[in-house]
Amino acid sequence: MTALLVALLVVAWPQAQPAATACSNTWQNRTAAFEEYLRTAKIDKMTEIPTGVTKPQRAYLEPGGLVASFAWKALRPGFVNGYFESYKSEIGAYELDKLLGLNMVPVIVERRVNNDLGAAIMWVENVRSWESVQPLPKPATWGFQLSRMKMFDDLIGNSDRNKGNLIVDADWHLYLIDHSRAFVTDAKLPQELQNIDRKLWDKMLALDEATLKKSMGQWLDDRQTQALLRRRDLMKKKIDALVAKRGETVFF
């Protein structure tokens, strides 16, 4: 999925927005309710998103519900313009985010629209683009979030991370979107790790084939699951080397 999609996923954040609505993560601790709503809420209208080679659409839902709209991608698993694409990878990224307690990937479910299956991706409101926040002073948590993002991208084999698929709310929470090219079957690590979230890493180390199949088996095939674990093992070699060189300062 092209990074140009973010231009339509971002709603400008007014500078004087009250702090009470600063965090756009409205789904935390309510994921089941948001998932069900995305699956079942009545669609008022569908519009074409006029950017992106995979032609995503935006579904507007009845007013007053948990979610106002969602991006919908009906990408059947396969290669598009030389890249592996799949709507199932979008859902897999969300399910893995939940499994790891990352809280950075918006709610995503499988939904049928006009007889086609695809990923219904919650449209996050009141966020800014990565590019728009670059000139601004960052909070102390910013580097922490970037390190977690890199760990996640290495684990899922996401080589498509760029400024177009990162969005930020007014409380400086970073959200990760656009994972249709993730979960490839090679073991290459797209990100260079420098600092490691110890708690997140412990959760990654605890992953095994049985756990992944239980929570993500509907979205990943055996080759994708095994590749994920190979990447995790390669991450361990890299992290062990960092610790040998820099000691416990690697971890935060």
Backbone as CSV, one residue per row, in Angstrom:
resi,resn,N_x,N_y,N_z,CA_x,CA_y,CA_z,C_x,C_y,C_z
1,MET,0.838,-1.189,0.000,0.000,0.000,0.000,0.875,1.241,0.000
2,THR,0.614,2.163,-0.877,1.447,3.352,-0.988,1.290,4.283,0.195
3,ALA,2.373,4.993,0.482,2.362,5.942,1.599,1.418,7.104,1.350
4,LEU,0.991,7.313,0.115,0.121,8.447,-0.164,-1.225,8.338,0.534
5,LEU,-1.589,7.133,0.958,-2.859,6.963,1.650,-2.944,7.820,2.890
6,VAL,-1.800,8.081,3.513,-1.840,8.833,4.778,-2.418,10.226,4.608
7,ALA,-2.315,10.788,3.432,-2.844,12.122,3.216,-4.338,12.168,3.493
8,LEU,-5.002,11.030,3.321,-6.423,10.986,3.580,-6.754,10.340,4.906
9,LEU,-5.768,9.766,5.560,-6.005,9.183,6.880,-5.791,10.209,7.981
10,VAL,-5.195,11.343,7.648,-4.845,12.336,8.660,-5.870,13.457,8.688
11,VAL,-6.345,13.761,9.876,-7.215,14.911,10.090,-6.401,15.947,10.845
12,ALA,-6.335,17.170,10.342,-5.501,18.198,10.969,-5.917,18.409,12.412
13,TRP,-4.918,18.554,13.289,-5.174,18.719,14.723,-5.046,20.177,15.097
14,PRO,-6.124,20.821,15.542,-6.033,22.247,15.913,-5.137,22.446,17.112
15,GLN,-4.358,23.478,17.099,-3.379,23.722,18.147,-4.015,23.931,19.512
16,ALA,-5.233,24.430,19.563,-5.862,24.760,20.839,-6.807,23.663,21.336
17,GLN,-6.659,22.452,20.808,-7.552,21.363,21.207,-7.437,21.091,22.702
18,PRO,-8.545,20.916,23.430,-8.486,20.649,24.874,-7.733,19.363,25.165
19,ALA,-7.013,19.350,26.276,-6.209,18.196,26.649,-7.040,16.948,26.854
20,ALA,-8.338,17.102,27.205,-9.194,15.951,27.478,-9.354,15.055,26.265
21,THR,-9.187,15.596,25.057,-9.324,14.798,23.852,-7.992,14.637,23.141
22,ALA,-6.893,14.801,23.879,-5.572,14.765,23.253,-5.216,13.377,22.744
23,CYS,-5.618,12.331,23.455,-5.274,10.973,23.050,-6.328,10.438,22.096
24,SER,-5.897,9.984,20.937,-6.825,9.455,19.939,-7.066,7.959,20.080
25,ASN,-6.387,7.314,21.031,-6.575,5.878,21.237,-7.827,5.653,22.079
26,THR,-8.976,5.708,21.421,-10.255,5.525,22.091,-10.598,4.055,22.298
27,TRP,-9.830,3.174,21.676,-10.155,1.748,21.718,-9.434,0.980,22.824
28,GLN,-8.458,1.589,23.471,-7.696,0.866,24.481,-8.615,0.378,25.601
29,ASN,-8.462,-0.885,25.963,-9.279,-1.571,26.961,-10.721,-1.781,26.517
30,ARG,-11.013,-1.490,25.234,-12.367,-1.681,24.697,-12.301,-2.322,23.314
31,THR,-11.253,-3.073,23.069,-11.018,-3.570,21.712,-12.152,-4.464,21.209
32,ALA,-12.702,-5.309,22.063,-13.759,-6.225,21.624,-14.967,-5.453,21.104
33,ALA,-15.351,-4.381,21.811,-16.496,-3.578,21.391,-16.216,-2.874,20.071
34,PHE,-15.003,-2.357,19.899,-14.650,-1.673,18.654,-14.572,-2.662,17.496
35,GLU,-14.033,-3.835,17.745,-13.962,-4.857,16.698,-15.363,-5.233,16.220
36,GLU,-16.265,-5.480,17.153,-17.629,-5.856,16.791,-18.318,-4.736,16.020
37,TYR,-18.068,-3.508,16.437,-18.698,-2.381,15.744,-18.189,-2.282,14.299
38,LEU,-16.900,-2.434,14.115,-16.350,-2.370,12.760,-16.906,-3.484,11.877
39,ARG,-17.179,-4.633,12.468,-17.702,-5.762,11.690,-19.164,-5.574,11.284
40,THR,-19.931,-4.891,12.137,-21.390,-4.935,11.975,-22.069,-3.599,11.723
41,ALA,-21.417,-2.487,11.995,-22.084,-1.181,11.859,-22.537,-0.952,10.420
42,LYS,-23.687,-0.336,10.286,-24.240,-0.064,8.962,-23.406,0.995,8.247
43,ILE,-23.114,0.716,6.986,-22.349,1.657,6.162,-23.307,2.618,5.472
44,ASP,-23.104,3.911,5.699,-23.928,4.926,5.034,-23.513,5.129,3.589
45,LYS,-22.190,5.191,3.370,-21.705,5.389,2.004,-20.259,4.952,1.901
46,MET,-19.843,4.644,0.699,-18.455,4.296,0.389,-17.925,5.322,-0.602
47,THR,-16.693,5.760,-0.382,-16.058,6.679,-1.315,-14.689,6.138,-1.708
48,GLU,-14.257,6.468,-2.890,-12.932,6.096,-3.352,-11.900,7.020,-2.712
49,ILE,-10.799,6.460,-2.270,-9.677,7.272,-1.829,-8.806,7.496,-3.064
50,PRO,-8.675,8.734,-3.520,-8.084,8.990,-4.832,-6.569,8.908,-4.897
51,THR,-5.947,8.196,-3.979,-4.512,7.953,-4.046,-4.268,6.504,-3.679
52,GLY,-3.131,5.975,-4.098,-2.789,4.601,-3.742,-3.026,3.640,-4.883
53,VAL,-2.011,2.865,-5.214,-2.098,1.956,-6.350,-3.043,0.796,-6.087
54,THR,-3.335,0.503,-4.816,-4.215,-0.619,-4.503,-5.663,-0.187,-4.317
55,LYS,-5.960,1.083,-4.560,-7.322,1.611,-4.592,-8.123,1.308,-3.319
56,PRO,-7.677,1.799,-2.178,-8.472,1.638,-0.962,-9.727,2.490,-1.026
57,GLN,-10.679,2.164,-0.174,-11.904,2.937,-0.077,-12.120,3.382,1.365
58,ARG,-13.001,4.356,1.536,-13.371,4.781,2.879,-14.857,4.544,3.076
59,ALA,-15.194,3.856,4.155,-16.584,3.565,4.492,-17.016,4.486,5.622
60,TYR,-18.097,5.234,5.402,-18.663,6.104,6.431,-19.811,5.360,7.102
61,LEU,-19.783,5.334,8.431,-20.772,4.600,9.203,-21.854,5.528,9.741
62,GLU,-22.934,4.938,10.238,-24.014,5.742,10.798,-23.481,6.633,11.922
63,PRO,-23.907,7.882,11.993,-23.416,8.804,13.025,-23.747,8.320,14.432
64,GLY,-22.878,8.678,15.369,-23.147,8.414,16.770,-22.578,7.131,17.318
65,GLY,-21.872,6.373,16.505,-21.329,5.107,16.960,-19.906,5.227,17.478
66,LEU,-19.308,4.085,17.775,-17.948,4.069,18.312,-16.923,4.569,17.300
67,VAL,-17.185,4.321,16.032,-16.248,4.675,14.958,-17.024,5.406,13.870
68,ALA,-16.466,6.487,13.362,-17.154,7.262,12.335,-16.957,6.676,10.944
69,SER,-15.773,6.099,10.700,-15.494,5.563,9.372,-14.310,4.609,9.449
70,PHE,-14.114,3.858,8.387,-12.942,2.996,8.305,-12.406,2.959,6.886
71,ALA,-11.109,2.749,6.789,-10.499,2.486,5.487,-10.696,1.003,5.200
72,TRP,-10.980,0.693,3.964,-11.259,-0.705,3.604,-10.352,-1.130,2.459
73,LYS,-9.634,-2.227,2.687,-8.715,-2.755,1.682,-9.082,-4.205,1.386
74,ALA,-9.355,-4.476,0.143,-9.703,-5.835,-0.273,-8.562,-6.440,-1.079
75,LEU,-7.378,-6.470,-0.473,-6.188,-6.958,-1.165,-6.055,-8.456,-0.970
76,ARG,-6.317,-9.212,-2.008,-6.126,-10.650,-1.918,-4.638,-10.951,-1.808
77,PRO,-4.264,-11.954,-1.001,-2.843,-12.279,-0.851,-2.185,-12.577,-2.191
78,GLY,-1.090,-11.887,-2.481,-0.383,-12.093,-3.735,0.568,-10.943,-4.005
79,PHE,1.207,-10.976,-5.159,2.180,-9.952,-5.504,1.545,-8.897,-6.400
80,VAL,1.765,-7.636,-6.025,1.271,-6.490,-6.780,2.457,-5.576,-7.061
81,ASN,2.765,-5.364,-8.334,3.893,-4.513,-8.706,5.189,-4.930,-8.024
82,GLY,5.377,-6.232,-7.884,6.608,-6.759,-7.323,6.634,-6.870,-5.808
83,TYR,5.550,-6.467,-5.129,5.491,-6.525,-3.677,4.378,-7.470,-3.236
84,PHE,4.665,-8.226,-2.182,3.615,-9.039,-1.581,2.632,-8.113,-0.876
85,GLU,1.346,-8.294,-1.156,0.297,-7.499,-0.529,-0.799,-8.433,-0.026
86,SER,-1.404,-8.105,1.095,-2.510,-8.906,1.599,-3.293,-8.132,2.650
87,TYR,-4.610,-8.157,2.526,-5.412,-7.536,3.580,-5.257,-8.310,4.882
88,LYS,-4.923,-9.595,4.785,-4.742,-10.406,5.991,-3.524,-9.942,6.794
89,SER,-2.531,-9.377,6.118,-1.368,-8.848,6.834,-1.751,-7.662,7.707
90,GLU,-2.711,-6.862,7.230,-3.194,-5.749,8.041,-3.790,-6.272,9.354
91,ILE,-4.618,-7.296,9.247,-5.262,-7.850,10.440,-4.235,-8.541,11.324
92,GLY,-3.283,-9.246,10.689,-2.234,-9.907,11.445,-1.413,-8.930,12.272
93,ALA,-1.122,-7.754,11.708,-0.354,-6.739,12.441,-1.132,-6.264,13.666
94,TYR,-2.433,-6.086,13.502,-3.260,-5.656,14.634,-3.328,-6.739,15.712
95,GLU,-3.510,-7.990,15.291,-3.603,-9.078,16.266,-2.281,-9.263,17.018
96,LEU,-1.170,-9.097,16.321,0.128,-9.204,16.989,0.349,-8.030,17.938
97,ASP,-0.086,-6.842,17.530,-0.034,-5.677,18.412,-0.768,-5.976,19.716
98,LYS,-1.934,-6.577,19.630,-2.696,-6.927,20.840,-1.948,-7.962,21.676
99,LEU,-1.398,-8.950,21.008,-0.695,-10.018,21.714,0.500,-9.472,22.492
100,LEU,1.164,-8.476,21.928,2.353,-7.896,22.550,2.036,-6.726,23.484
101,GLY,0.783,-6.276,23.480,0.432,-5.113,24.293,1.068,-3.834,23.791
102,LEU,1.232,-3.714,22.492,1.922,-2.562,21.909,1.053,-1.305,21.901
103,ASN,-0.228,-1.453,21.574,-1.177,-0.329,21.531,-0.763,0.757,20.542
104,MET,-0.237,0.353,19.394,0.161,1.326,18.378,-0.556,1.131,17.044
105,VAL,-1.169,-0.033,16.835,-1.881,-0.315,15.588,-3.379,-0.172,15.837
106,PRO,-4.069,0.688,15.085,-5.516,0.854,15.278,-6.281,-0.446,15.025
107,VAL,-7.508,-0.491,15.496,-8.343,-1.691,15.380,-8.588,-2.053,13.918
108,ILE,-8.414,-3.328,13.617,-8.607,-3.826,12.255,-9.314,-5.173,12.327
109,VAL,-10.348,-5.353,11.506,-11.073,-6.616,11.450,-11.328,-7.007,10.000
110,GLU,-11.665,-8.245,9.809,-12.109,-8.702,8.493,-13.583,-8.364,8.331
111,ARG,-13.936,-7.852,7.175,-15.330,-7.511,6.903,-15.628,-7.705,5.425
112,ARG,-16.846,-8.114,5.144,-17.289,-8.240,3.762,-18.034,-6.969,3.360
113,VAL,-17.612,-6.385,2.264,-18.261,-5.198,1.709,-18.523,-5.462,0.240
114,ASN,-19.773,-5.337,-0.164,-20.144,-5.583,-1.567,-19.635,-6.942,-2.051
115,ASN,-19.808,-7.941,-1.183,-19.459,-9.340,-1.486,-17.965,-9.621,-1.537
116,ASP,-17.145,-8.648,-1.200,-15.698,-8.862,-1.161,-15.197,-8.809,0.277
117,LEU,-14.289,-9.730,0.616,-13.659,-9.710,1.929,-12.470,-8.760,1.918
118,GLY,-12.291,-8.057,3.012,-11.150,-7.159,3.124,-10.909,-6.771,4.562
119,ALA,-9.955,-5.883,4.767,-9.622,-5.387,6.098,-10.331,-4.061,6.329
120,ALA,-11.114,-3.991,7.410,-11.741,-2.742,7.833,-10.837,-2.125,8.902
121,ILE,-10.224,-1.002,8.571,-9.196,-0.376,9.406,-9.754,0.899,10.024
122,MET,-9.877,0.897,11.323,-10.436,2.059,12.013,-9.754,3.345,11.571
123,TRP,-10.550,4.326,11.228,-10.044,5.633,10.813,-9.783,6.455,12.065
124,VAL,-8.528,6.676,12.403,-8.176,7.373,13.634,-8.375,8.873,13.447
125,GLU,-9.146,9.452,14.339,-9.468,10.874,14.238,-8.445,11.717,15.006
126,ASN,-8.375,12.983,14.624,-7.582,13.980,15.357,-6.111,13.603,15.462
127,VAL,-5.513,13.336,14.320,-4.094,13.011,14.276,-3.386,13.884,13.243
128,ARG,-2.066,13.915,13.372,-1.230,14.688,12.462,-0.280,13.754,11.736
129,SER,0.228,14.195,10.623,1.189,13.393,9.878,2.567,13.445,10.539
130,TRP,3.366,12.448,10.257,4.746,12.402,10.734,5.504,13.654,10.301
131,GLU,5.333,14.009,9.056,6.087,15.140,8.505,5.734,16.446,9.213
132,SER,4.458,16.617,9.573,4.035,17.878,10.172,4.568,18.081,11.582
133,VAL,4.920,16.998,12.268,5.406,17.145,13.645,6.927,17.196,13.739
134,GLN,7.614,16.985,12.638,9.076,16.943,12.707,9.711,18.236,13.222
135,PRO,9.197,19.432,12.881,9.837,20.656,13.394,9.538,20.927,14.863
136,LEU,8.616,20.185,15.466,8.159,20.479,16.823,9.041,19.809,17.871
137,PRO,9.160,20.406,19.055,9.899,19.757,20.147,9.172,18.482,20.566
138,LYS,9.937,17.428,20.839,9.359,16.122,21.144,9.421,15.838,22.647
139,PRO,8.452,15.082,23.151,8.501,14.678,24.563,9.542,13.583,24.775
140,ALA,9.835,13.301,26.026,10.847,12.289,26.357,10.454,10.906,25.872
141,THR,9.158,10.676,25.699,8.675,9.347,25.286,8.834,9.088,23.793
142,TRP,9.245,10.085,23.042,9.264,9.950,21.588,10.262,8.884,21.133
143,GLY,11.489,8.932,21.632,12.493,7.949,21.248,12.101,6.546,21.660
144,PHE,11.440,6.425,22.791,10.944,5.144,23.277,9.963,4.538,22.270
145,GLN,9.051,5.364,21.766,8.068,4.869,20.802,8.723,4.469,19.478
146,LEU,9.716,5.230,19.039,10.399,4.896,17.796,11.137,3.565,17.919
147,SER,11.722,3.313,19.078,12.414,2.034,19.280,11.435,0.873,19.245
148,ARG,10.262,1.047,19.846,9.238,0.003,19.819,8.739,-0.247,18.401
149,MET,8.586,0.825,17.630,8.186,0.687,16.237,9.193,-0.147,15.456
150,LYS,10.481,0.129,15.643,11.519,-0.601,14.921,11.533,-2.078,15.309
151,MET,11.336,-2.364,16.590,11.275,-3.751,17.028,10.096,-4.474,16.368
152,PHE,8.960,-3.805,16.320,7.761,-4.390,15.713,7.971,-4.640,14.221
153,ASP,8.543,-3.657,13.518,8.767,-3.813,12.081,9.741,-4.940,11.773
154,ASP,10.767,-5.097,12.595,11.690,-6.213,12.397,10.984,-7.548,12.591
155,LEU,10.152,-7.625,13.606,9.465,-8.881,13.884,8.510,-9.267,12.757
156,ILE,7.784,-8.304,12.199,6.804,-8.627,11.158,7.391,-8.544,9.751
157,GLY,8.665,-8.166,9.651,9.284,-8.080,8.334,8.686,-6.979,7.478
158,ASN,8.426,-5.838,8.081,7.796,-4.726,7.372,8.857,-3.770,6.829
159,SER,9.156,-3.894,5.570,10.163,-3.038,4.931,9.542,-1.776,4.337
160,ASP,8.228,-1.587,4.538,7.521,-0.476,3.911,7.257,0.676,4.873
161,ARG,7.946,0.697,6.023,7.726,1.792,6.964,8.330,3.080,6.411
162,ASN,7.546,4.131,6.388,8.008,5.431,5.923,7.136,6.510,6.549
163,LYS,7.470,7.760,6.301,6.768,8.867,6.947,5.289,8.909,6.592
164,GLY,4.930,8.257,5.507,3.534,8.264,5.085,2.636,7.347,5.876
165,ASN,3.203,6.398,6.621,2.335,5.503,7.386,2.596,5.563,8.888
166,LEU,2.894,6.786,9.328,3.030,7.092,10.747,2.173,8.301,11.055
167,ILE,1.319,8.205,12.064,0.474,9.323,12.439,0.583,9.551,13.948
168,VAL,0.351,10.775,14.377,0.632,11.191,15.747,-0.549,11.992,16.287
169,ASP,-0.977,11.684,17.522,-2.062,12.486,18.098,-1.490,13.644,18.915
170,ALA,-2.373,14.451,19.477,-1.932,15.651,20.189,-1.230,15.341,21.496
171,ASP,-1.385,14.127,21.989,-0.702,13.708,23.212,0.608,12.986,22.889
172,TRP,1.039,13.068,21.639,2.291,12.505,21.151,2.336,10.968,21.209
173,HIS,1.164,10.354,21.001,1.155,8.908,20.793,1.350,8.636,19.307
174,LEU,2.260,7.724,19.017,2.571,7.356,17.639,1.739,6.143,17.256
175,TYR,1.078,6.220,16.090,0.274,5.102,15.588,0.862,4.592,14.272
176,LEU,0.810,3.290,14.109,1.390,2.626,12.946,0.275,2.133,12.039
177,ILE,0.293,2.544,10.780,-0.715,2.105,9.820,-0.034,1.522,8.597
178,ASP,-0.841,0.834,7.796,-0.412,0.333,6.490,0.596,-0.810,6.613
179,HIS,0.098,-2.012,6.861,0.950,-3.196,7.006,0.620,-4.278,5.982
180,SER,0.071,-3.878,4.845,-0.332,-4.871,3.849,0.861,-5.592,3.229
181,ARG,2.080,-5.038,3.373,3.271,-5.692,2.814,4.084,-6.428,3.872
182,ALA,3.549,-6.535,5.064,4.266,-7.205,6.150,4.074,-8.716,6.096
183,PHE,4.793,-9.406,6.977,4.736,-10.868,7.114,5.199,-11.579,5.847
184,VAL,6.295,-11.081,5.297,6.938,-11.778,4.183,7.611,-13.037,4.723
185,THR,8.079,-13.896,3.821,8.605,-15.193,4.249,10.122,-15.251,4.308
186,ASP,10.794,-14.104,4.201,12.243,-14.122,4.389,12.571,-13.621,5.796
187,ALA,13.815,-13.765,6.188,14.213,-13.446,7.566,15.003,-12.147,7.666
188,LYS,14.926,-11.298,6.654,15.667,-10.041,6.694,15.031,-9.091,7.713
189,LEU,15.887,-8.316,8.385,15.423,-7.336,9.353,15.493,-5.941,8.726
190,PRO,14.361,-5.298,8.516,14.365,-4.000,7.820,14.882,-2.829,8.644
191,GLN,14.892,-2.960,9.986,15.293,-1.854,10.845,16.583,-2.188,11.592
192,GLU,17.392,-1.166,11.850,18.618,-1.308,12.641,18.289,-0.946,14.090
193,LEU,18.384,-1.909,14.969,18.030,-1.685,16.364,19.200,-1.078,17.132
194,GLN,18.886,-0.104,17.988,19.898,0.520,18.830,19.508,0.487,20.304
195,ASN,18.230,0.669,20.585,17.726,0.655,21.960,16.514,-0.264,22.036
196,ILE,16.399,-0.973,23.143,15.427,-2.051,23.237,14.516,-1.861,24.447
197,ASP,13.217,-1.985,24.198,12.242,-2.008,25.282,12.272,-3.415,25.890
198,ARG,12.769,-3.517,27.099,12.975,-4.829,27.704,11.659,-5.606,27.856
199,LYS,10.598,-4.937,28.306,9.327,-5.639,28.506,8.760,-6.146,27.185
200,LEU,8.843,-5.320,26.151,8.367,-5.751,24.839,9.218,-6.898,24.312
201,TRP,10.524,-6.805,24.510,11.420,-7.854,24.040,11.144,-9.171,24.755
202,ASP,10.862,-9.119,26.043,10.527,-10.342,26.777,9.279,-11.005,26.187
203,LYS,8.306,-10.185,25.801,7.092,-10.737,25.185,7.393,-11.348,23.821
204,MET,8.274,-10.716,23.076,8.663,-11.264,21.775,9.409,-12.579,21.944
205,LEU,10.285,-12.641,22.949,11.032,-13.878,23.200,10.113,-15.025,23.584
206,ALA,8.982,-14.715,24.206,8.052,-15.747,24.660,7.189,-16.310,23.533
207,LEU,7.212,-15.678,22.369,6.395,-16.166,21.255,6.880,-17.519,20.776
208,ASP,5.931,-18.391,20.477,6.258,-19.675,19.857,5.193,-19.990,18.808
209,GLU,5.409,-21.060,18.079,4.519,-21.378,16.971,3.090,-21.626,17.449
210,ALA,2.936,-22.324,18.569,1.599,-22.623,19.074,0.840,-21.348,19.443
211,THR,1.522,-20.415,20.110,0.885,-19.159,20.507,0.474,-18.345,19.288
212,LEU,1.360,-18.277,18.304,1.071,-17.505,17.102,-0.072,-18.127,16.304
213,LYS,-0.098,-19.422,16.218,-1.172,-20.074,15.468,-2.518,-19.868,16.149
214,LYS,-2.522,-19.866,17.470,-3.764,-19.693,18.206,-4.357,-18.307,17.986
215,SER,-3.521,-17.289,18.005,-4.020,-15.920,17.906,-4.019,-15.368,16.488
216,MET,-3.172,-15.922,15.609,-2.999,-15.330,14.279,-3.094,-16.333,13.142
217,GLY,-3.434,-17.571,13.462,-3.448,-18.609,12.435,-4.404,-18.351,11.287
218,GLN,-5.430,-17.564,11.542,-6.389,-17.244,10.484,-5.807,-16.273,9.466
219,TRP,-4.757,-15.566,9.868,-4.223,-14.487,9.029,-2.845,-14.803,8.455
220,LEU,-2.095,-15.702,9.106,-0.767,-16.069,8.613,-0.731,-17.556,8.299
221,ASP,-0.061,-17.908,7.213,0.120,-19.331,6.926,1.380,-19.828,7.644
222,ASP,1.659,-21.107,7.527,2.777,-21.694,8.266,4.109,-21.060,7.888
223,ARG,4.314,-20.775,6.612,5.578,-20.186,6.175,5.765,-18.795,6.777
224,GLN,4.700,-18.015,6.849,4.798,-16.676,7.425,5.078,-16.744,8.928
225,THR,4.431,-17.687,9.596,4.655,-17.851,11.036,6.088,-18.257,11.328
226,GLN,6.599,-19.206,10.568,7.974,-19.668,10.776,8.975,-18.566,10.455
227,ALA,8.684,-17.757,9.432,9.582,-16.643,9.086,9.606,-15.606,10.205
228,LEU,8.456,-15.361,10.815,8.401,-14.427,11.940,9.318,-14.897,13.071
229,LEU,9.265,-16.178,13.369,10.101,-16.712,14.452,11.581,-16.691,14.071
230,ARG,11.891,-16.879,12.793,13.291,-16.771,12.357,13.784,-15.342,12.507
231,ARG,12.935,-14.379,12.185,13.331,-12.980,12.363,13.537,-12.676,13.844
232,ARG,12.666,-13.201,14.692,12.815,-12.988,16.129,14.162,-13.548,16.608
233,ASP,14.535,-14.727,16.106,15.809,-15.321,16.510,16.992,-14.500,16.003
234,LEU,16.866,-13.934,14.811,17.920,-13.069,14.285,17.987,-11.765,15.097
235,MET,16.823,-11.257,15.506,16.805,-10.090,16.393,17.569,-10.383,17.685
236,LYS,17.406,-11.584,18.213,18.092,-11.950,19.448,19.611,-11.906,19.271
237,LYS,20.100,-12.384,18.146,21.539,-12.332,17.888,22.023,-10.888,17.840
238,LYS,21.238,-10.040,17.179,21.613,-8.630,17.077,21.590,-7.954,18.447
239,ILE,20.559,-8.245,19.226,20.426,-7.618,20.543,21.501,-8.133,21.493
240,ASP,21.788,-9.420,21.438,22.862,-9.975,22.264,24.193,-9.295,21.941
241,ALA,24.428,-9.024,20.653,25.661,-8.351,20.246,25.696,-6.915,20.778
242,LEU,24.535,-6.236,20.770,24.468,-4.882,21.315,24.779,-4.879,22.812
243,VAL,24.221,-5.860,23.524,24.455,-5.948,24.962,25.928,-6.227,25.255
244,ALA,26.538,-7.095,24.444,27.958,-7.401,24.635,28.819,-6.156,24.432
245,LYS,28.376,-5.271,23.560,29.145,-4.068,23.241,28.841,-2.922,24.205
246,ARG,27.570,-2.744,24.581,27.170,-1.559,25.340,26.631,-1.872,26.733
247,GLY,26.450,-3.129,27.027,25.942,-3.490,28.346,24.452,-3.243,28.473
248,GLU,23.981,-3.133,29.698,22.547,-3.000,29.983,21.981,-1.647,29.548
249,THR,22.836,-0.719,29.132,22.323,0.573,28.660,21.516,0.421,27.370
250,VAL,21.610,-0.732,26.735,20.811,-1.011,25.538,19.329,-0.976,25.869
251,PHE,18.981,-1.395,27.089,17.574,-1.560,27.457,17.018,-0.319,28.152
252,PHE,15.724,-0.109,27.949,15.020,0.921,28.722,13.720,0.338,29.244
